[in-house]
Amino acid sequence: MSTATTHVLAYPFPTSGHVIPLLDFTKTLVSRGVHVTVLVTPYNEALLPKNYSPLLQTLLLPEPQFPNPKQNRLVSMVTFMRHHHYPIIMDWAQAQPIPPAAIISDFFLGWTHLLARDLHVPRVVFSPSGAFALSVSYSLWRDAPQNDNPEDPNGVVSFPNLPNSPFYPWWQITHLFHDTERGGPEWKFHRENMLLNIDSWGVVINTFTELEQVYLNHLKKELGHERVFAVGPVLPIQTGSISTKPEERGGNSTVSRHDIMEWLDARDKGSVVYVCFGSRTFLTSSQMEVLTRALEISGVNFVLSVRVPEKGHVAKEHGTVPRGFSDRVKGRGFVIEGWAPQLVILSHRAVGAFVSHCGWNSVVEGLISGVAMLTWPMGADQYTNAKLLVDELGVAVRAAEGEKVIPEASELGKRIEEALGRTKERVKAEMLRDDALLAIGNGGSSQRELDALVKLLSEVQRVESTS
């Protein structure tokens, strides 16, 4: 499809939930003979595969620093990257015998649109969110809706220009929009970032056509071009099954693959609920109490993955697994404190349901595994993802929403128990899994989208090399 002379830069936002899907995507480019240089910081360098391919190289950049503790952490990180990474990347790129044909960068790094302009190459946005969530985000920051009653967290924000006219209570809108002073420097920073994304040459999304067709079409219409590529699910999947070593993606698990596989192997097909809230979310004490009590009441087999603070870091508030819980559920509960090999767990025949915060990586991994989902979104794009899963795709039921909408433990326990049955959500989940596997199979929609992107990048490279 291409030759190794096609060279692109891949620039993830340096947190695991953003680095991992972009790395998975770069592997699909490498499989088509594209030379990829990943721009990475020391803390996340360990997430890169070792000796993967001569076509996958890295450029190590300085770790972001946080000199002003009062500044929003995202603003501080992106500002540092813009000021300190920009000149390094410029000097490096200009010294290459084969200059990059494009820069593919995370949607938090809108400023790389300007970097691409100075390098005279197109900038492609990589969205770690789905097409629906990206459509909401673009509309939110472009149109900047006003809350006429800021004291009312339940005031409705509507998006009438989007398919299905979604709407949300104000408290479910990203804190980056409503927790910063409208018109203030940080608010303007986030808005400029998103507007630069809208102006970029193209968008790559970790989704597939059959999943979000209506929102992909909407984005093409809103952006005024066809360069919106649905290339997902970008996961380590080989010949229709999960790769033999997907646990190598991400951090080090606190349990061995052997131990978790041995435990799951001893359970009946579809009898286990997997519970995980991603790599960034800490449950509060009250949330943890309701969740663990619900799991206890449900009587089902479960794997519970709980995030714990890293050494030297203390979360503002984080609930811990109640004392004695593990003993009370011994034999039917497997508790993991720290990183879990999520894709390994979800793809096991014993797992039939997934209680999730609905981060997009988890959504995609749940869909490719064909499990029914129970949604408990906590922030960011998760409320939009949950709405997609429940209201539009019908593969999930609502479990809770943040800290504001939490059912009684007995009610949540009943929902968890029911999710393991042969529900309509489970049937639809299995149908979507089949669609996802077809999309990434030979001749599938995502493969065709990827081929089209690589073809365009190779054409850009040829134009640059002859100019």
C-alpha positions in Angstrom: 0.0 0.0 0.0 2.8 2.4 0.8 6.6 2.4 1.1 8.8 3.0 4.1 9.5 6.5 2.7 6.2 7.7 4.1 7.1 9.2 7.4 4.7 10.6 10.0 5.1 12.0 13.6 2.7 10.6 16.2 2.4 12.9 19.2 0.2 11.6 22.1 -0.9 13.5 25.1 1.3 12.0 27.8 -1.1 10.0 29.9 -1.7 6.3 29.5 -5.3 6.6 28.3 -4.2 8.8 25.5 -0.8 7.2 24.7 -2.1 3.6 24.4 -4.7 4.1 21.7 -2.4 6.3 19.6 0.3 3.6 19.9 -2.1 1.0 18.9 -3.0 3.1 15.8 0.7 3.6 14.9 1.1 -0.1 14.8 -1.6 -0.3 12.1 0.4 2.3 10.1 3.6 0.4 10.5 1.8 -2.7 9.3 1.3 -0.8 6.0 5.0 0.2 5.7 4.7 3.7 7.1 7.6 4.9 9.1 6.3 6.4 12.4 8.3 8.5 15.0 6.5 8.6 18.3 7.1 11.7 20.4 7.1 10.6 24.0 8.1 11.7 27.4 10.3 9.7 29.9 7.4 8.8 32.2 5.4 7.1 29.4 8.3 5.7 27.5 7.7 2.3 29.2 4.3 2.1 27.4 6.1 1.7 24.0 6.6 -1.8 22.7 10.3 -2.9 22.8 11.9 -3.8 19.4 8.5 -3.7 17.7 9.7 -2.7 14.2 12.5 -0.7 12.6 9.7 1.5 11.3 8.6 2.5 14.8 11.0 4.9 16.3 10.9 7.4 19.2 11.9 10.9 19.9 12.3 11.5 23.7 11.0 14.9 24.9 11.3 16.6 28.3 8.8 15.6 30.9 6.2 18.3 31.6 6.9 20.4 34.7 4.3 22.1 36.9 5.9 25.2 38.4 2.5 26.9 39.2 0.4 24.6 41.5 -2.6 27.0 41.1 -2.8 26.6 37.4 -5.1 24.0 35.8 -3.0 20.8 35.4 -4.0 20.3 31.8 -3.3 23.9 30.9 0.1 23.6 32.6 1.0 20.4 30.8 0.0 21.6 27.3 1.6 25.0 27.9 4.9 23.4 28.8 4.8 21.1 25.8 4.0 24.0 23.5 6.9 26.0 24.8 9.5 23.3 25.4 8.7 20.6 22.8 8.0 22.9 19.9 11.6 24.0 19.2 13.0 20.5 19.7 10.5 19.0 17.3 11.2 21.7 14.7 15.0 21.2 14.9 14.7 17.4 14.7 12.2 17.4 11.8 14.3 19.8 9.7 17.4 17.6 10.2 15.7 14.4 8.9 16.8 13.0 5.5 13.1 12.1 4.9 11.0 14.9 6.5 7.7 13.9 8.0 4.7 13.9 5.7 2.3 14.8 8.5 1.9 15.1 12.2 -0.8 13.0 13.9 -1.5 14.4 17.4 -3.9 14.1 20.3 -6.9 16.4 20.4 -5.6 18.0 23.6 -2.6 19.3 21.5 -4.5 21.7 19.3 -1.4 23.9 19.1 0.3 21.3 16.9 -1.8 22.7 14.1 0.6 25.7 14.2 3.6 23.4 14.5 2.4 21.5 11.3 2.0 24.8 9.6 5.6 25.8 10.3 6.7 22.4 9.1 4.6 22.8 6.0 2.8 19.5 6.6 -0.8 18.6 7.3 -1.9 18.0 10.9 -4.2 15.1 11.6 -6.2 15.1 14.9 -6.2 11.8 16.7 -9.3 11.5 18.8 -9.2 9.1 21.8 -12.9 9.8 22.1 -15.6 8.6 19.7 -17.3 10.5 16.9 -20.4 11.4 19.0 -18.3 12.8 21.9 -16.0 14.7 19.5 -19.1 16.2 17.8 -20.4 17.4 21.2 -17.0 18.8 22.1 -16.6 20.7 18.8 -20.1 22.1 19.1 -19.6 23.0 22.8 -16.4 25.0 22.3 -17.3 26.6 18.9 -20.8 27.8 20.0 -20.1 28.3 23.7 -23.6 27.9 25.1 -24.5 30.0 28.1 -26.0 28.8 31.4 -28.6 31.4 32.2 -28.7 30.2 35.8 -25.2 29.1 36.9 -26.6 28.2 40.4 -28.7 25.4 38.9 -26.5 22.4 38.1 -29.5 20.8 36.4 -30.0 23.5 33.8 -30.1 21.9 30.4 -27.5 22.3 27.7 -28.8 21.2 24.3 -27.1 20.5 21.0 -29.8 20.9 18.4 -27.4 20.9 15.4 -26.2 17.4 16.2 -28.0 14.2 15.1 -30.7 13.2 17.6 -30.4 16.6 19.3 -28.7 15.4 22.5 -29.0 17.4 25.7 -27.3 17.2 29.1 -27.7 18.7 32.6 -25.1 21.4 33.2 -23.3 19.3 35.7 -22.5 16.7 33.1 -20.7 19.2 30.8 -16.9 18.9 31.0 -15.4 20.8 33.9 -13.0 22.4 31.5 -15.9 24.3 30.1 -17.9 25.3 33.1 -15.4 25.2 36.0 -13.2 27.9 34.5 -14.1 31.6 34.2 -15.9 32.2 30.9 -13.6 34.4 28.9 -10.7 34.0 31.3 -7.3 32.9 30.2 -7.7 29.2 30.9 -11.2 29.1 29.3 -9.8 30.9 26.2 -6.9 28.4 26.2 -9.2 25.4 26.0 -11.4 27.0 23.3 -8.4 28.0 21.2 -7.1 24.4 21.4 -10.5 23.0 20.2 -10.8 25.6 17.4 -7.4 24.7 16.1 -8.5 21.0 16.1 -11.5 22.0 14.0 -9.2 23.8 11.5 -6.8 20.9 11.1 -6.4 18.9 7.9 -8.0 15.7 9.0 -9.3 13.6 11.9 -8.6 10.0 12.9 -11.1 8.4 15.3 -10.8 5.1 17.2 -14.3 4.0 16.1 -15.9 2.2 13.2 -18.5 3.2 10.6 -21.1 0.7 11.7 -21.0 2.1 15.2 -21.2 5.8 14.7 -22.1 6.4 11.0 -24.5 9.3 11.7 -21.9 11.2 13.7 -19.1 10.5 11.3 -21.3 12.0 8.5 -22.1 14.9 10.8 -18.4 15.7 11.4 -17.7 15.6 7.6 -20.5 18.0 7.0 -19.4 20.4 9.9 -15.7 20.3 8.9 -16.5 20.7 5.2 -14.3 17.8 4.0 -14.2 14.0 3.8 -10.9 13.5 5.8 -12.6 12.0 8.8 -11.2 8.4 9.2 -12.9 5.8 11.3 -10.1 3.2 11.8 -11.1 1.4 15.0 -11.2 -0.6 17.1 -7.4 0.0 17.2 -6.6 -2.9 19.5 -4.2 -5.8 19.5 -6.5 -8.2 17.7 -5.3 -10.8 15.3 -7.4 -12.9 12.9 -10.6 -12.2 14.7 -9.3 -12.9 18.2 -7.5 -11.0 21.0 -3.7 -11.0 20.6 -1.8 -13.4 22.8 -0.1 -10.6 24.7 -2.6 -7.7 25.2 -1.6 -7.4 28.8 1.6 -5.7 27.6 -0.5 -2.6 26.8 -0.4 -0.1 29.6 1.0 -0.5 33.1 2.2 -3.4 35.1 -0.6 -5.4 36.6 -0.6 -6.2 40.3 -1.7 -9.7 39.4 -0.2 -12.2 37.1 -2.0 -13.2 33.9 -1.7 -16.8 35.1 -3.6 -16.1 38.3 -6.4 -14.2 36.8 -6.7 -16.7 33.9 -6.8 -19.6 36.3 -9.5 -17.9 38.4 -11.6 -17.1 35.3 -11.1 -20.6 33.7 -12.8 -22.1 36.7 -16.0 -20.0 36.1 -18.9 -20.8 33.8 -19.3 -19.0 30.5 -20.8 -15.5 30.9 -21.0 -15.8 34.7 -18.6 -13.0 35.7 -19.0 -9.3 35.9 -15.9 -7.2 35.4 -15.9 -3.8 37.3 -13.3 -1.1 36.4 -13.3 2.7 36.3 -10.2 3.3 34.3 -6.7 4.5 35.0 -7.7 8.0 36.1 -10.8 7.7 38.3 -10.8 7.3 42.1 -14.1 6.3 43.6 -15.2 8.3 46.6 -15.8 6.5 49.9 -19.6 6.6 49.4 -19.3 5.3 45.8 -17.0 2.5 46.9 -19.4 1.6 49.8 -22.4 1.3 47.5 -20.5 -0.6 44.8 -18.9 -3.2 47.1 -22.2 -3.6 49.0 -24.0 -4.1 45.6 -21.5 -6.7 44.5 -21.9 -8.5 47.8 -25.7 -8.5 47.6 -25.8 -9.6 43.9 -24.3 -13.0 44.7 -22.5 -13.0 41.3 -18.9 -13.8 40.4 -16.9 -10.7 39.8 -13.5 -9.2 39.1 -13.1 -5.7 40.7 -10.3 -3.5 39.6 -9.7 -0.5 41.9 -7.3 2.3 41.2 -4.9 3.1 44.1 -2.7 6.3 44.5 0.7 6.0 43.0 3.6 6.0 45.4 4.3 9.5 46.6 0.9 10.8 45.3 -2.2 11.2 47.4 -5.6 11.5 45.9 -7.9 14.3 47.2 -10.4 11.6 48.2 -10.4 8.0 47.3 -12.5 5.2 48.7 -10.8 2.0 49.7 -12.1 -1.6 49.5 -13.9 -2.1 52.9 -12.1 -4.2 55.4 -13.3 -7.8 55.4 -14.9 -7.4 51.9 -12.5 -9.8 50.2 -13.1 -12.4 52.9 -16.9 -12.1 52.6 -16.8 -12.7 48.8 -14.0 -15.2 48.8 -14.4 -17.8 46.0 -16.6 -15.5 43.8 -14.8 -12.2 43.9 -11.3 -11.4 42.6 -10.0 -7.9 43.7 -7.2 -6.2 41.8 -5.8 -3.1 43.4 -3.9 -1.2 40.7 -3.6 -1.7 36.9 -5.5 -4.7 35.5 -5.0 -6.5 32.2 -8.4 -5.3 31.1 -8.6 -6.6 27.5 -7.4 -10.1 28.7 -10.2 -10.1 31.3 -13.0 -8.8 29.0 -12.2 -11.2 26.2 -12.4 -14.3 28.5 -15.4 -16.5 27.8 -16.4 -16.3 31.6 -17.0 -12.5 31.5 -20.5 -11.6 30.5 -20.9 -8.0 31.8 -18.8 -4.9 32.4 -19.5 -2.1 34.9 -17.6 0.8 33.4 -17.0 4.5 33.8 -17.4 4.7 30.0 -14.0 6.1 29.0 -13.8 5.5 25.3 -10.9 3.0 25.5 -13.1 0.9 27.9 -16.1 1.3 25.7 -14.2 0.0 22.6 -12.7 -2.9 24.6 -16.1 -3.8 25.9 -17.7 -3.7 22.5 -15.0 -5.8 20.8 -15.5 -8.4 23.6 -19.3 -8.5 23.1 -20.2 -8.0 26.8 -23.3 -6.2 28.1 -22.3 -3.0 29.9 -23.6 -1.2 33.0 -22.7 2.5 32.7 -21.4 4.6 35.6 -19.8 7.7 33.9 -17.8 10.1 36.1 -16.9 13.1 33.8 -15.3 14.3 30.6 -16.8 12.5 27.5 -18.1 9.6 29.6 -21.7 10.9 29.9 -21.9 11.2 26.1 -20.4 7.7 25.7 -23.0 6.3 28.2 -25.8 8.0 26.3 -24.6 6.4 23.1 -24.4 2.9 24.7 -27.7 3.1 26.4 -30.0 5.3 24.3 -28.8 4.7 20.8 -27.0 1.4 20.6 -29.0 -0.5 23.3 -25.9 -2.5 24.5 -25.9 -1.1 28.1 -28.1 -0.1 31.0 -27.5 2.7 33.4 -26.0 1.8 36.7 -25.3 5.3 38.2 -24.0 8.7 37.1 -21.2 10.4 39.0 -21.8 11.2 42.6 -25.2 12.8 42.0 -27.2 9.7 40.7 -26.3 6.6 42.7 -29.0 4.0 43.4 -29.4 2.0 46.6 -26.9 -0.8 46.9 -29.8 -3.4 46.7 -31.0 -1.8 43.4 -27.5 -1.7 41.9 -26.9 -5.3 43.0 -30.1 -6.4 41.2 -29.0 -4.6 38.0 -25.6 -6.3 38.2 -27.2 -9.7 38.6 -29.7 -9.1 35.7 -26.9 -8.0 33.4 -25.5 -11.6 33.3 -28.8 -12.9 31.9 -29.6 -13.3 28.2 -30.8 -9.7 28.0 -31.6 -7.7 24.9 -28.5 -5.7 25.7 -26.3 -8.8 25.6 -27.7 -9.8 22.3 -27.1 -6.4 20.8 -23.6 -6.3 22.3 -22.7 -9.6 20.5 -24.0 -8.3 17.2 -21.9 -5.1 17.6 -18.9 -7.3 18.4 -19.4 -9.1 15.1 -19.7 -5.7 13.3 -16.4 -4.5 15.0 -14.6 -7.7 13.9 -15.8 -7.3 10.4 -14.7 -3.6 10.3 -11.1 -4.5 11.2 -11.1 -7.7 9.1 -9.8 -8.0 5.5 -11.8 -5.6 3.4 -13.7 -4.2 6.4 -14.7 -0.6 6.7 -11.9 0.4 9.1 -9.3 -1.3 6.8 -10.6 0.7 3.9 -10.5 3.9 5.8 -6.9 3.2 6.9 -5.9 2.4 3.3 -7.4 5.7 2.2 -5.5 7.6 4.9 -2.2 5.9 4.1 -2.7 6.6 0.4 -3.3 10.3 1.1 -0.2 10.5 3.4 2.0 8.8 0.7 0.8 11.3 -1.8 1.7 14.2 0.5 5.1 12.6 1.0 5.7 12.4 -2.7 4.8 16.0 -3.3 7.2 17.1 -0.5 10.1 15.0 -1.8 9.8 16.5 -5.3 9.3 20.1 -4.2 
